[in-house]
Amino acid sequence: MFNDTMELVKLVGIDPARLRLEWISSAEGTKFAEVAREFTERLKSLGPSALKKAA
């Protein structure tokens, strides 16, 4: 299912680097915070989405 979603993302013009799937338990608050921080940094480094410009 994830691979199908990634193919759809590519078809509509979204950079696959802008998506991330992580399985995190509700008991893993620290891991959630770390993943959210890392992903936010990654998105900031990618800059504005090209899709937003096209809309």
Secondary structure as the mmCIF struct_conf table of DSSP 4:
data_model
#
loop_
_struct_conf.conf_type_id
_struct_conf.id
_struct_conf.beg_label_comp_id
_struct_conf.beg_label_asym_id
_struct_conf.beg_label_seq_id
_struct_conf.end_label_comp_id
_struct_conf.end_label_asym_id
_struct_conf.end_label_seq_id
HELX_RH_AL_P HELX_RH_AL_P1 PHE A 2 LEU A 11
TURN_TY1_P TURN_TY1_P1 VAL A 12 GLY A 13
HELX_RH_3T_P HELX_RH_3T_P1 PRO A 16 ARG A 18
TURN_TY1_P TURN_TY1_P2 SER A 26 ALA A 27
HELX_RH_AL_P HELX_RH_AL_P2 GLY A 29 LEU A 46
BEND BEND1 PRO A 48 PRO A 48
HELX_RH_AL_P HELX_RH_AL_P3 ALA A 50 ALA A 54
#
